[in-house]
Amino acid sequence: MRIALVNNYYYLRGGSERVLYGDREALIAAGHEVLPFAPQDERNFPAASSGFFPPVTDYAQTSRVGAFKAAFNIVYSPTVGRAFAAFLDDFRPDLIHCHNIYGRLTTAVLDQAKLRKIPTVLSVHDLKLVCPAYLGLRQGQPCMLCKDGGYWRCVRWKCHKQSRAGSLVYASEAFFNRAAGKYDVVARFLCPSRFMQQALIDAGIPAERAVYHPNALHPAQYEPCFQPGEYVLFAGRLSPEKGILTLLKAVERTKIPLRIAGTGPLEPTLRAHIAERQIPVQMEGHCGGDQLAELYRHAAFTVLPSEQYENASMSVLESFAYGKPVLASRIGGNPELVRDGESGRLFTPGNVEELATAMRSMWANKDELVMMGKRGRSLIQQAFAQEKRLTDMLEIYRNVCGSLASSQ
């Protein structure tokens, strides 16, 4: 089978790219022909199809005309459409698997798929199909009011970076795509969590098109260490919605050592807060490869204190793969992965005292941490292994291709 993988980025930028690249490797190993399509970027991995990649729109325009053009291309990019058309006519894929296409590639790629009647599926990595600003936050609080299509709320509350102009662009994008039925060509929306699956159904996507399809890892690539280490680990983006400030307050109360792996807009604030308060936190900066693996393996447990709707955090799966339980906020898809009292603990998002209490309890019960870590590792092997994901994904591909063939 020839498969086109379509995404806004073709380098390891975040969790969605890790999922895409994992799928690519698994599909190629199974004998399928796979080519990517993404915007041009010097950080991209080498690809035989890179000659078809379109240029990136410069969003930092200074002139009014340039800013208007950039805003238009966020909503819909004819340039991308033409580039994708050339790619499709050259590669002639049997199926298109889209990941994140919003704001860069845009639904112009879906129009070309529809024109050529190519079966198309889309992995849903965030709330963009429900929330124009994609984070599911309104003034810092979880929100999905726009699931009914009332995208004007995004502008009213300035949901995109507290910018009315930016929010207007994103609301316009959402309204345009919904009104024009741009996603009608997508045969299946692959949802990594039951939470996301239900969010799409609540937003009006037919239940038969919203399919639960969890993320996965190769367990053999992760060497577990069940013995609890001497610190707690946070691995992720340093931004307000990730709950990192709540975590620091809990650490200040418990004095339990914390290591932070990641970067983001809050980094200067965090470093200043840590220095001023003299709390036991070590900032590791951006980590990857062996460095991140060692941080996981030598942790006691990991913490995911998100105050936004999480979909299906890859950091949870990685923690389990390394044999480490997770202390997570009770929001979005977190409770589906972290089974309270079995593979970790849950707490109310933003509740410093509840988080601190849970941290003390887990830190004091080393034997329990070992048992939880083993359960987490077992969960990865049974339900979140790449082999199972590939089998399920190929079945979805076959169903979609068969359904389209029978309807023609």
Backbone hydrogen bonds in HBPLUS format (Angstrom, degrees):
<---DONOR---> <-ACCEPTOR-->    atom                        ^
c    i                          cat <-CA-CA->   ^        H-A-AA   ^      H-
h    n   atom  resd res      DA  || num        DHA   H-A  angle D-A-AA Bond
n    s   type  num  typ     dist DA aas  dist angle  dist       angle   num
A0033-GLU N   A0001-MET O   3.03 MM  32  6.19 148.7  2.13 145.7 154.7     1
A0094-ASP N   A0002-ARG O   2.74 MM  92  5.18 147.7  1.84 129.6 139.5     2
A0095-LEU N   A0002-ARG O   3.29 MM  93  6.72 144.9  2.42 158.2 165.7     3
A0003-ILE N   A0033-GLU O   2.81 MM  30  6.22 163.7  1.84 165.8 171.5     4
A0035-LEU N   A0003-ILE O   3.12 MM  32  6.59 156.0  2.18 158.9 165.7     5
A0004-ALA N   A0095-LEU O   3.03 MM  91  6.45 163.6  2.05 156.9 161.8     6
A0097-HIS N   A0004-ALA O   2.78 MM  93  6.01 177.4  1.78 174.6 174.9     7
A0005-LEU N   A0035-LEU O   2.94 MM  30  6.18 160.4  1.98 143.9 150.5     8
A0037-PHE N   A0005-LEU O   2.80 MM  32  6.18 136.5  1.99 160.1 159.8     9
A0006-VAL N   A0097-HIS O   2.97 MM  91  6.16 164.7  1.99 144.1 147.1    10
A0099-HIS N   A0006-VAL O   2.75 MM  93  6.01 143.3  1.88 166.0 175.2    11
A0007-ASN N   A0037-PHE O   3.14 MM  30  6.56 160.2  2.18 165.3 171.0    12
A0008-ASN N   A0100-ASN O   2.79 MM  92  5.76 127.1  2.07 153.6 169.5    13
A0045-PHE N   A0010-TYR O   2.89 MM  35  6.15 160.7  1.93 164.6 158.9    14
A0013-ARG N   A0011-TYR O   2.77 MM   2  5.70 125.1  2.07 116.6  99.8    15
A0018-ARG N   A0014-GLY O   3.13 MM   4  6.46 148.1  2.24 147.2 156.8    16
A0019-VAL N   A0015-GLY O   3.02 MM   4  6.32 151.3  2.10 147.7 155.0    17
A0020-LEU N   A0016-SER O   2.98 MM   4  6.25 161.3  2.01 145.4 150.4    18
A0021-TYR N   A0017-GLU O   2.86 MM   4  6.00 167.1  1.87 149.0 152.6    19
A0022-GLY N   A0018-ARG O   2.93 MM   4  6.00 150.6  2.02 140.0 148.4    20
A0023-ASP N   A0019-VAL O   2.94 MM   4  6.19 155.4  2.00 149.9 156.4    21
A0024-ARG N   A0020-LEU O   2.89 MM   4  6.19 156.8  1.95 149.5 156.5    22
A0025-GLU N   A0021-TYR O   3.04 MM   4  6.26 166.3  2.06 149.6 151.6    23
A0026-ALA N   A0022-GLY O   3.06 MM   4  6.23 159.7  2.10 145.5 151.4    24
A0027-LEU N   A0023-ASP O   2.85 MM   4  6.00 161.8  1.88 155.9 160.6    25
A0028-ILE N   A0024-ARG O   3.00 MM   4  6.17 165.2  2.02 154.0 157.8    26
A0029-ALA N   A0025-GLU O   2.98 MM   4  6.10 159.9  2.02 145.4 151.3    27
A0030-ALA N   A0026-ALA O   3.08 MM   4  6.24 133.8  2.30 136.3 148.0    28
A0030-ALA N   A0027-LEU O   3.15 MM   3  5.07 129.5  2.41  92.3 105.9    29
A0032-HIS N   A0027-LEU O   3.05 MM   5  5.51 163.5  2.07 151.0 146.8    30
A0031-GLY N   A0028-ILE O   2.94 MM   3  5.15 159.9  1.98 109.4 114.2    31
A0040-GLN N   A0054-PRO O   2.74 MM  14  5.74 159.5  1.78 165.3 163.6    32
A0044-ASN N   A0041-ASP O   3.02 MM   3  5.46 167.1  2.04 117.3 121.5    33
A0050-SER N   A0047-ALA O   3.13 MM   3  5.27 168.2  2.14 113.3 114.8    34
A0052-PHE N   A0049-SER O   2.95 MM   3  5.82 167.9  1.97 128.7 132.6    35
A0053-PHE N   A0050-SER O   3.04 MM   3  5.14 155.1  2.10 105.3 113.1    36
A0067-ALA N   A0063-SER O   2.88 MM   4  6.06 157.4  1.93 147.9 154.4    37
A0068-PHE N   A0064-ARG O   2.90 MM   4  6.08 154.5  1.97 146.3 153.1    38
A0069-LYS N   A0065-VAL O   2.97 MM   4  6.20 159.7  2.01 149.1 154.6    39
A0070-ALA N   A0066-GLY O   2.93 MM   4  6.13 158.8  1.97 147.9 153.8    40
A0071-ALA N   A0067-ALA O   2.94 MM   4  6.13 159.0  1.99 145.6 151.2    41
A0072-PHE N   A0068-PHE O   2.91 MM   4  6.15 155.3  1.97 147.8 154.7    42
A0073-ASN N   A0069-LYS O   2.98 MM   4  6.23 156.3  2.03 148.3 154.4    43
A0074-ILE N   A0070-ALA O   3.08 MM   4  6.39 129.4  2.34 140.5 153.6    44
A0074-ILE N   A0071-ALA O   3.21 MM   3  5.17 136.3  2.41  94.3 106.3    45
A0075-VAL N   A0071-ALA O   3.35 MM   4  6.71 148.6  2.46 143.0 149.9    46
A0075-VAL N   A0072-PHE O   3.08 MM   3  5.28 122.6  2.42  99.3 113.1    47
A0076-TYR N   A0072-PHE O   2.87 MM   4  6.18 168.0  1.88 157.4 160.9    48
A0081-GLY N   A0077-SER O   3.09 MM   4  6.44 157.8  2.15 147.9 154.5    49
A0082-ARG N   A0078-PRO O   2.96 MM   4  6.26 156.5  2.02 153.6 157.6    50
A0083-ALA N   A0079-THR O   3.10 MM   4  6.35 161.3  2.14 147.7 152.9    51
A0084-PHE N   A0080-VAL O   2.82 MM   4  6.00 160.9  1.86 157.1 162.4    52
A0085-ALA N   A0081-GLY O   2.95 MM   4  6.09 150.5  2.04 142.7 151.0    53
A0086-ALA N   A0082-ARG O   3.13 MM   4  6.41 157.5  2.18 146.8 151.5    54
A0087-PHE N   A0083-ALA O   3.03 MM   4  6.31 155.4  2.09 144.5 151.6    55
A0088-LEU N   A0084-PHE O   2.85 MM   4  6.07 164.2  1.87 154.8 158.1    56
A0089-ASP N   A0085-ALA O   2.97 MM   4  6.14 162.3  2.01 150.0 154.8    57
A0090-ASP N   A0086-ALA O   3.11 MM   4  6.22 138.0  2.30 139.2 149.5    58
A0090-ASP N   A0087-PHE O   3.23 MM   3  5.24 129.8  2.50  94.5 107.5    59
A0091-PHE N   A0087-PHE O   2.87 MM   4  6.02 171.0  1.88 159.0 161.5    60
A0092-ARG N   A0088-LEU O   2.71 MM   4  5.15 152.5  1.78 138.6 148.2    61
A0096-ILE N   A0119-PRO O   2.91 MM  23  6.27 160.9  1.94 158.5 165.0    62
A0121-VAL N   A0096-ILE O   2.98 MM  25  6.44 156.7  2.03 161.7 169.2    63
A0098-CYS N   A0121-VAL O   2.85 MM  23  6.16 163.8  1.88 161.9 156.7    64
A0123-SER N   A0098-CYS O   2.87 MM  25  6.33 159.6  1.91 157.9 157.5    65
A0106-THR N   A0101-ILE O   2.56 MM   5  5.24 149.7  1.65 172.1 162.4    66
A0109-VAL N   A0106-THR O   3.45 MM   3  6.60 170.4  2.46 127.3 126.1    67
A0110-LEU N   A0107-THR O   3.05 MM   3  5.03 122.9  2.38  94.4 108.8    68
A0111-ASP N   A0107-THR O   3.19 MM   4  6.58 148.1  2.30 146.9 154.9    69
A0112-GLN N   A0108-ALA O   3.36 MM   4  6.65 152.1  2.44 141.2 146.9    70
A0113-ALA N   A0109-VAL O   3.10 MM   4  6.41 148.4  2.21 142.5 151.4    71
A0114-LYS N   A0110-LEU O   2.90 MM   4  6.14 158.4  1.95 149.4 155.2    72
A0115-LEU N   A0111-ASP O   2.92 MM   4  6.11 157.9  1.97 146.4 152.4    73
A0116-ARG N   A0112-GLN O   3.23 MM   4  6.34 147.3  2.34 137.4 144.3    74
A0117-LYS N   A0113-ALA O   2.92 MM   4  5.92 105.7  2.48 135.4 153.5    75
A0118-ILE N   A0113-ALA O   3.02 MM   5  5.24 166.6  2.04 147.1 149.9    76
A0117-LYS N   A0114-LYS O   3.10 MM   3  4.87 154.1  2.17  98.0 106.0    77
A0187-ALA N   A0120-THR O   2.83 MM  67  5.84 152.8  1.90 160.8 165.3    78
A0122-LEU N   A0188-ARG O   3.01 MM  66  6.50 156.6  2.07 160.2 167.0    79
A0190-LEU N   A0122-LEU O   2.81 MM  68  5.97 154.2  1.87 137.6 146.3    80
A0124-VAL N   A0190-LEU O   2.89 MM  66  5.87 171.0  1.90 153.1 153.2    81
A0130-VAL N   A0127-LEU O   2.82 MM   3  5.28 157.8  1.87 119.8 127.5    82
A0131-CYS N   A0127-LEU O   2.66 MM   4  5.62 165.5  1.68 164.4 168.6    83
A0134-TYR N   A0131-CYS O   2.85 MM   3  4.90 159.5  1.89 113.7 120.3    84
A0143-CYS N   A0136-GLY O   2.85 MM   7  5.13 154.6  1.91 126.2 127.3    85
A0138-ARG N   A0141-GLN O   2.73 MM   3  5.20 160.0  1.77 150.3 155.5    86
A0141-GLN N   A0138-ARG O   3.09 MM   3  5.20 164.0  2.12 107.9 112.8    87
A0147-LYS N   A0144-MET O   3.24 MM   3  5.79 165.6  2.26 118.6 120.2    88
A0149-GLY N   A0146-CYS O   2.89 MM   3  5.36 164.3  1.92 122.4 124.4    89
A0151-TYR N   A0149-GLY O   2.93 MM   2  5.51 134.3  2.15 104.0  90.9    90
A0153-ARG N   A0150-GLY O   3.30 MM   3  6.36 171.6  2.31 125.6 127.1    91
A0154-CYS N   A0151-TYR O   3.00 MM   3  5.54 141.4  2.16 112.2 121.2    92
A0155-VAL N   A0152-TRP O   3.07 MM   3  5.32 126.5  2.36 101.8 114.6    93
A0156-ARG N   A0152-TRP O   2.99 MM   4  6.33 164.0  2.02 153.7 158.5    94
A0157-TRP N   A0153-ARG O   2.93 MM   4  6.03 166.5  1.94 154.3 156.3    95
A0159-CYS N   A0154-CYS O   3.01 MM   5  5.16 161.6  2.05 146.9 152.7    96
A0158-LYS N   A0155-VAL O   3.20 MM   3  4.91 152.4  2.28  95.8 104.1    97
A0163-SER N   A0160-HIS O   2.98 MM   3  5.87 157.1  2.04 128.4 133.1    98
A0167-SER N   A0163-SER O   2.90 MM   4  5.92 154.0  1.97 140.7 148.6    99
A0168-LEU N   A0164-ARG O   2.88 MM   4  6.02 144.0  2.01 140.0 149.5   100
A0169-VAL N   A0165-ALA O   3.11 MM   4  6.47 153.5  2.18 147.5 153.6   101
A0170-TYR N   A0166-GLY O   3.10 MM   4  6.41 163.0  2.13 149.1 153.1   102
A0171-ALA N   A0167-SER O   2.83 MM   4  5.95 154.4  1.90 145.7 153.4   103
A0172-SER N   A0168-LEU O   2.86 MM   4  5.95 153.3  1.93 143.7 151.3   104
A0173-GLU N   A0169-VAL O   2.94 MM   4  6.20 153.5  2.01 145.8 153.1   105
A0174-ALA N   A0170-TYR O   3.06 MM   4  6.30 162.9  2.09 145.8 149.5   106
A0175-PHE N   A0171-ALA O   2.91 MM   4  6.13 162.7  1.94 150.3 155.2   107
A0176-PHE N   A0172-SER O   2.83 MM   4  5.92 166.6  1.85 152.0 156.2   108
A0177-ASN N   A0173-GLU O   3.02 MM   4  6.19 170.2  2.03 153.6 156.0   109
A0178-ARG N   A0174-ALA O   3.03 MM   4  6.13 155.4  2.09 144.6 151.6   110
A0179-ALA N   A0175-PHE O   2.81 MM   4  5.86 171.1  1.82 157.5 160.6   111
A0180-ALA N   A0176-PHE O   2.94 MM   4  5.90 156.0  2.00 147.6 154.2   112
A0182-LYS N   A0177-ASN O   2.97 MM   5  5.06 154.0  2.04 147.0 152.9   113
A0181-GLY N   A0178-ARG O   3.24 MM   3  5.13 153.6  2.31  97.6 105.4   114
A0184-ASP N   A0181-GLY O   3.09 MM   3  5.41 164.8  2.11 114.6 118.3   115
A0186-VAL N   A0183-TYR O   3.07 MM   3  5.50 152.9  2.15 110.1 118.1   116
A0189-PHE N   A0209-ARG O   2.62 MM  20  5.88 168.5  1.63 174.1 175.2   117
A0211-VAL N   A0189-PHE O   2.88 MM  22  5.98 158.0  1.92 155.2 162.6   118
A0191-CYS N   A0211-VAL O   2.71 MM  20  5.79 176.3  1.71 168.6 169.5   119
A0213-HIS N   A0191-CYS O   2.67 MM  22  5.28 172.8  1.68 138.3 140.0   120
A0197-GLN N   A0193-SER O   3.05 MM   4  6.33 158.6  2.10 145.3 151.6   121
A0198-GLN N   A0194-ARG O   2.94 MM   4  6.15 162.4  1.97 152.5 155.5   122
A0199-ALA N   A0195-PHE O   2.99 MM   4  6.22 151.5  2.07 144.3 152.9   123
A0200-LEU N   A0196-MET O   3.03 MM   4  6.28 155.9  2.09 152.5 156.8   124
A0201-ILE N   A0197-GLN O   3.15 MM   4  6.43 156.9  2.21 144.5 151.0   125
A0202-ASP N   A0198-GLN O   2.83 MM   4  6.03 159.6  1.87 152.3 157.8   126
A0203-ALA N   A0199-ALA O   3.08 MM   4  6.25 131.2  2.33 132.9 145.4   127
A0203-ALA N   A0200-LEU O   3.08 MM   3  4.96 128.6  2.36  91.4 105.5   128
A0205-ILE N   A0200-LEU O   3.09 MM   5  5.62 161.8  2.12 151.3 145.5   129
A0204-GLY N   A0201-ILE O   3.04 MM   3  5.24 161.3  2.08 107.7 112.7   130
A0209-ARG N   A0206-PRO O   2.92 MM   3  5.53 155.8  1.98 118.1 125.9   131
A0210-ALA N   A0207-ALA O   3.28 MM   3  5.26 149.0  2.38  99.8 108.5   132
A0217-LEU N   A0384-PHE O   2.94 MM 167  6.37 152.0  2.02 154.3 157.2   133
A0386-GLN N   A0217-LEU O   2.68 MM 169  5.07 139.2  1.84 139.8 139.6   134
A0221-GLN N   A0218-HIS O   2.92 MM   3  5.60 158.3  1.97 124.8 131.4   135
A0222-TYR N   A0219-PRO O   3.05 MM   3  5.52 166.0  2.07 119.1 122.2   136
A0225-CYS N   A0322-TYR O   2.95 MM  97  6.01 163.1  1.98 141.4 136.4   137
A0229-GLY N   A0299-ALA O   3.10 MM  70  4.45 154.7  2.17  91.9  95.1   138
A0300-ALA N   A0231-TYR O   2.76 MM  69  5.72 163.3  1.78 172.2 171.7   139
A0232-VAL N   A0257-PRO O   2.88 MM  25  6.20 159.8  1.93 145.0 150.3   140
A0259-ARG N   A0232-VAL O   2.84 MM  27  6.25 154.8  1.91 164.2 172.8   141
A0233-LEU N   A0301-PHE O   3.11 MM  68  6.50 159.7  2.15 147.3 153.7   142
A0303-VAL N   A0233-LEU O   2.92 MM  70  6.23 149.8  2.01 156.7 159.8   143
A0234-PHE N   A0259-ARG O   2.94 MM  25  6.32 160.1  1.98 166.0 171.7   144
A0261-ALA N   A0234-PHE O   2.81 MM  27  6.17 169.5  1.82 165.7 169.2   145
A0236-GLY N   A0261-ALA O   3.00 MM  25  6.45 148.7  2.10 159.4 169.3   146
A0238-LEU N   A0263-THR O   3.03 MM  25  5.37 167.9  2.05 116.4 119.0   147
A0266-LEU N   A0238-LEU O   2.92 MM  28  5.36 166.7  1.94 158.0 153.7   148
A0242-LYS N   A0239-SER O   3.01 MM   3  5.69 157.3  2.06 123.4 130.4   149
A0243-GLY N   A0240-PRO O   3.09 MM   3  5.81 167.9  2.10 124.0 126.0   150
A0307-GLU N   A0241-GLU O   2.78 MM  66  5.17 171.2  1.79 150.7 152.7   151
A0247-LEU N   A0243-GLY O   3.06 MM   4  6.39 152.7  2.14 147.5 155.6   152
A0248-LEU N   A0244-ILE O   3.00 MM   4  6.31 152.9  2.08 144.9 151.2   153
A0249-LYS N   A0245-LEU O   3.14 MM   4  6.41 154.2  2.21 145.0 151.1   154
A0250-ALA N   A0246-THR O   3.09 MM   4  6.41 150.8  2.18 145.4 153.4   155
A0251-VAL N   A0247-LEU O   2.92 MM   4  6.22 153.9  1.99 151.5 158.9   156
A0252-GLU N   A0248-LEU O   2.91 MM   4  6.14 150.1  2.00 144.6 152.8   157
A0253-ARG N   A0249-LYS O   3.22 MM   4  6.50 138.2  2.41 136.2 146.1   158
A0253-ARG N   A0250-ALA O   3.15 MM   3  5.16 127.8  2.43  93.7 107.0   159
A0254-THR N   A0250-ALA O   2.97 MM   4  6.23 154.1  2.04 148.6 156.0   160
A0255-LYS N   A0251-VAL O   2.70 MM   4  5.31 154.9  1.76 148.6 153.5   161
A0258-LEU N   A0280-PRO O   2.92 MM  22  6.33 158.2  1.97 158.6 165.7   162
A0282-GLN N   A0258-LEU O   2.86 MM  24  6.35 155.7  1.92 154.7 162.6   163
A0260-ILE N   A0282-GLN O   2.97 MM  22  6.29 160.7  2.01 155.3 158.1   164
A0284-GLU N   A0260-ILE O   2.80 MM  24  5.72 168.9  1.81 159.6 161.0   165
A0262-GLY N   A0285-GLY O   2.81 MM  23  5.03 135.2  2.01 118.5 125.8   166
A0267-GLU N   A0264-GLY O   3.13 MM   3  5.68 168.0  2.15 122.1 125.6   167
A0270-LEU N   A0266-LEU O   2.88 MM   4  6.07 161.3  1.92 164.6 171.0   168
A0271-ARG N   A0267-GLU O   2.96 MM   4  6.17 165.5  1.98 158.4 161.7   169
A0272-ALA N   A0268-PRO O   3.06 MM   4  6.23 159.0  2.11 146.5 152.1   170
A0273-HIS N   A0269-THR O   2.94 MM   4  6.12 158.8  1.99 147.7 153.9   171
A0274-ILE N   A0270-LEU O   2.88 MM   4  6.05 164.2  1.90 155.7 159.4   172
A0275-ALA N   A0271-ARG O   3.05 MM   4  6.18 161.9  2.09 144.8 149.8   173
A0276-GLU N   A0272-ALA O   2.92 MM   4  6.06 159.3  1.97 148.1 154.2   174
A0277-ARG N   A0273-HIS O   2.96 MM   4  6.00 164.0  1.98 150.7 154.9   175
A0278-GLN N   A0274-ILE O   2.85 MM   4  5.60 127.9  2.13 137.9 150.0   176
A0281-VAL N   A0279-ILE O   2.77 MM   2  5.78 130.9  2.01 115.8 100.0   177
A0292-LEU N   A0288-GLY O   3.43 MM   4  4.85 164.1  2.46 102.2 105.9   178
A0293-ALA N   A0289-GLY O   3.05 MM   4  6.27 159.7  2.09 150.5 157.0   179
A0294-GLU N   A0290-ASP O   2.92 MM   4  6.09 158.6  1.96 150.7 154.8   180
A0295-LEU N   A0291-GLN O   3.15 MM   4  6.41 149.7  2.24 141.4 149.7   181
A0296-TYR N   A0292-LEU O   3.02 MM   4  6.33 157.6  2.07 153.1 158.2   182
A0297-ARG N   A0293-ALA O   2.94 MM   4  6.15 171.7  1.94 153.9 156.4   183
A0298-HIS N   A0294-GLU O   3.08 MM   4  6.07 146.9  2.19 144.3 150.5   184
A0299-ALA N   A0296-TYR O   3.16 MM   3  5.39 168.8  2.18 113.8 115.8   185
A0302-THR N   A0325-PRO O   3.09 MM  23  6.53 166.0  2.11 157.9 160.9   186
A0327-LEU N   A0302-THR O   2.84 MM  25  6.22 162.6  1.87 155.9 161.2   187
A0304-LEU N   A0327-LEU O   2.83 MM  23  6.15 162.1  1.86 150.1 153.9   188
A0329-SER N   A0304-LEU O   2.96 MM  25  6.43 146.3  2.07 166.6 158.7   189
A0333-GLY N   A0310-GLU O   2.69 MM  23  5.53 164.3  1.72 138.6 144.4   190
A0316-VAL N   A0313-SER O   3.27 MM   3  5.49 135.6  2.48  99.3 109.4   191
A0318-GLU N   A0314-MET O   2.87 MM   4  6.13 159.9  1.91 152.9 158.7   192
A0319-SER N   A0315-SER O   2.96 MM   4  6.03 156.8  2.02 139.2 145.6   193
A0320-PHE N   A0316-VAL O   2.99 MM   4  6.28 164.4  2.01 155.2 158.5   194
A0321-ALA N   A0317-LEU O   2.90 MM   4  6.11 156.7  1.95 146.9 154.0   195
A0322-TYR N   A0318-GLU O   3.00 MM   4  6.29 143.3  2.14 147.4 156.3   196
A0324-LYS N   A0319-SER O   2.83 MM   5  5.09 163.8  1.85 148.3 145.5   197
A0323-GLY N   A0320-PHE O   2.83 MM   3  4.91 157.4  1.88 107.5 113.9   198
A0326-VAL N   A0343-SER O   3.31 MM  17  6.81 153.0  2.38 138.9 143.4   199
A0345-ARG N   A0326-VAL O   3.02 MM  19  6.52 145.0  2.14 137.2 147.1   200
A0328-ALA N   A0345-ARG O   2.90 MM  17  6.36 158.1  1.95 163.4 160.6   201
A0347-PHE N   A0328-ALA O   3.03 MM  19  6.42 137.6  2.21 143.7 152.0   202
A0331-ILE N   A0329-SER O   3.00 MM   2  5.72 125.4  2.31 109.3  93.5   203
A0330-ARG N   A0347-PHE O   2.72 MM  17  5.54 150.5  1.81 163.3 161.9   204
A0334-ASN N   A0331-ILE O   3.12 MM   3  5.81 153.7  2.19 145.6 144.1   205
A0336-GLU N   A0333-GLY O   3.09 MM   3  5.44 142.3  2.24 109.4 120.3   206
A0337-LEU N   A0334-ASN O   3.01 MM   3  5.48 136.1  2.21 112.1 123.0   207
A0338-VAL N   A0334-ASN O   2.89 MM   4  5.99 173.2  1.89 173.1 171.7   208
A0342-GLU N   A0339-ARG O   2.78 MM   3  5.33 162.1  1.81 140.4 143.8   209
A0343-SER N   A0339-ARG O   3.05 MM   4  5.39 149.8  2.15 138.5 148.0   210
A0341-GLY N   A0344-GLY O   2.74 MM   3  5.64 153.8  1.81 164.2 167.4   211
A0351-ASN N   A0348-THR O   3.11 MM   3  5.61 162.9  2.14 140.8 141.0   212
A0355-LEU N   A0351-ASN O   3.01 MM   4  6.20 157.2  2.06 150.3 157.2   213
A0356-ALA N   A0352-VAL O   2.83 MM   4  6.04 161.3  1.87 152.7 158.2   214
A0357-THR N   A0353-GLU O   2.90 MM   4  6.07 159.4  1.94 148.0 153.4   215
A0358-ALA N   A0354-GLU O   3.04 MM   4  6.20 160.0  2.08 144.3 149.5   216
A0359-MET N   A0355-LEU O   2.89 MM   4  6.12 153.9  1.96 149.7 157.3   217
A0360-ARG N   A0356-ALA O   2.97 MM   4  6.23 161.5  2.00 151.0 155.2   218
A0361-SER N   A0357-THR O   3.02 MM   4  6.23 161.2  2.06 148.3 153.6   219
A0362-MET N   A0358-ALA O   2.99 MM   4  6.17 167.3  2.01 151.6 154.5   220
A0363-TRP N   A0359-MET O   2.89 MM   4  5.95 163.9  1.92 151.4 156.7   221
A0364-ALA N   A0360-ARG O   3.02 MM   4  6.08 144.5  2.15 144.0 152.2   222
A0365-ASN N   A0362-MET O   3.23 MM   3  5.36 149.5  2.33 102.2 110.8   223
A0369-LEU N   A0365-ASN O   3.10 MM   4  6.46 148.0  2.20 145.7 155.1   224
A0370-VAL N   A0366-LYS O   3.11 MM   4  6.47 152.4  2.19 149.6 155.8   225
A0371-MET N   A0367-ASP O   3.15 MM   4  6.50 162.2  2.18 149.7 153.5   226
A0372-MET N   A0368-GLU O   2.86 MM   4  6.07 165.5  1.88 154.6 158.8   227
A0373-GLY N   A0369-LEU O   2.85 MM   4  5.95 156.8  1.90 146.1 152.8   228
A0374-LYS N   A0370-VAL O   3.04 MM   4  6.28 152.9  2.11 147.5 154.1   229
A0375-ARG N   A0371-MET O   3.01 MM   4  6.30 151.8  2.10 146.6 154.6   230
A0376-GLY N   A0372-MET O   2.90 MM   4  6.17 155.6  1.96 150.0 156.8   231
A0377-ARG N   A0373-GLY O   3.02 MM   4  6.24 159.9  2.06 146.7 151.6   232
A0378-SER N   A0374-LYS O   2.97 MM   4  6.13 156.8  2.02 143.8 150.3   233
A0379-LEU N   A0375-ARG O   2.91 MM   4  6.13 147.9  2.01 144.5 153.2   234
A0380-ILE N   A0376-GLY O   3.13 MM   4  6.48 151.4  2.21 147.7 154.2   235
A0381-GLN N   A0377-ARG O   3.18 MM   4  6.51 161.6  2.21 149.0 153.2   236
A0382-GLN N   A0378-SER O   2.98 MM   4  6.17 148.5  2.08 147.5 156.1   237
A0383-ALA N   A0379-LEU O   2.87 MM   4  5.76 168.6  1.88 153.7 157.1   238
A0384-PHE N   A0380-ILE O   3.03 MM   4  4.58 140.6  2.19 115.8 126.4   239
A0388-LYS N   A0385-ALA O   3.10 MM   3  5.60 124.0  2.43 110.3 122.2   240
A0389-ARG N   A0385-ALA O   3.19 MM   4  6.56 162.0  2.22 151.8 157.2   241
A0390-LEU N   A0386-GLN O   2.86 MM   4  6.06 160.7  1.90 153.5 158.1   242
A0391-THR N   A0387-GLU O   3.11 MM   4  6.35 161.7  2.14 145.4 149.9   243
A0392-ASP N   A0388-LYS O   2.99 MM   4  6.22 167.7  2.00 155.9 158.7   244
A0393-MET N   A0389-ARG O   2.80 MM   4  5.93 156.4  1.85 150.9 158.3   245
A0394-LEU N   A0390-LEU O   2.93 MM   4  6.08 164.2  1.95 155.2 158.1   246
A0395-GLU N   A0391-THR O   3.19 MM   4  6.38 147.8  2.30 140.9 149.4   247
A0396-ILE N   A0392-ASP O   3.03 MM   4  6.36 152.1  2.11 145.3 152.7   248
A0397-TYR N   A0393-MET O   2.87 MM   4  6.21 160.8  1.91 151.7 157.2   249
A0398-ARG N   A0394-LEU O   2.92 MM   4  6.14 162.4  1.95 146.1 150.2   250
A0399-ASN N   A0395-GLU O   2.98 MM   4  6.20 159.4  2.03 147.5 153.1   251
A0400-VAL N   A0396-ILE O   2.93 MM   4  6.13 163.5  1.96 156.1 160.4   252
A0401-CYS N   A0397-TYR O   2.91 MM   4  6.11 168.0  1.92 157.5 160.7   253
A0402-GLY N   A0398-ARG O   2.88 MM   4  5.92 156.1  1.93 145.2 152.5   254
A0403-SER N   A0399-ASN O   2.87 MM   4  6.00 154.4  1.94 145.7 152.5   255
A0404-LEU N   A0400-VAL O   3.08 MM   4  6.27 158.8  2.12 148.5 153.4   256
A0405-ALA N   A0401-CYS O   3.04 MM   4  6.17 159.3  2.09 143.6 149.6   257
A0406-SER N   A0402-GLY O   3.04 MM   4  6.19 156.5  2.10 146.4 152.0   258
A0407-SER N   A0403-SER O   3.21 MM   4  6.31 130.6  2.47 135.1 146.8   259
A0407-SER N   A0404-LEU O   3.19 MM   3  5.19 135.6  2.39  95.6 107.8   260
A0408-GLN N   A0405-ALA O   3.38 MM   3  5.48 152.3  2.46  99.4 107.0   261
